[in-house]
């Protein structure tokens, strides 16, 4: 009797660079370096989590997550990591803390809080959230109701 072949999701190393992150012009060198460190610590785990959840959901009798959204998230995370992500189809490739934050949020939604790499993913999410606060569109007041 042969054992079923099991594969472990490969952990893809991050290739995100400070130069790629600095396409978001509001970041100084120190912030960009810190963000790349957080991304590099979390990206392989995020890919592995998405790979395993997608594989499990594809074979599930009744999927419990939006499989298409997770597949899109995995693809777009790769684009962010390679510096080829476009916020819209007509824009040049650039880094966006808001876009990256939404993608990380999708990973967090399928990650158990006790996962060994959850801390790194949450730290990345916090860093992106802090940066995204500076990305509020013109005409929108970023102040909360309590401050008004």
URLIN-V324176 format. One line per field, one symbol per residue. phi: phi as a letter, one per 30 degrees, with the letter a starting at -180 (. if undefined). psi: psi as a letter, one per 20 degrees, with the letter a starting at -180 (. if undefined). Layout:
BEGIN
phi = ???
psi = ???
END
This chain:
BEGIN
phi = .cdddcbcedcdddbdcdddddddddcddddddddddddddceeddddddedddddddcddbecbdddddddddddddddddicdcdbdcdddacbedddddddeddedccddddecdedddddddddddddddcddejcdddddddd
psi = pqqqpqqppqopqqjprhgghiioiiprggggggghggghhhghggggggghgggghhiqgnqirnggghggggghghgghikjpphrhirqprpohgghghghhhghhjpphjphjhghghggggghgghhhijpqqipoiqrhhi.
END
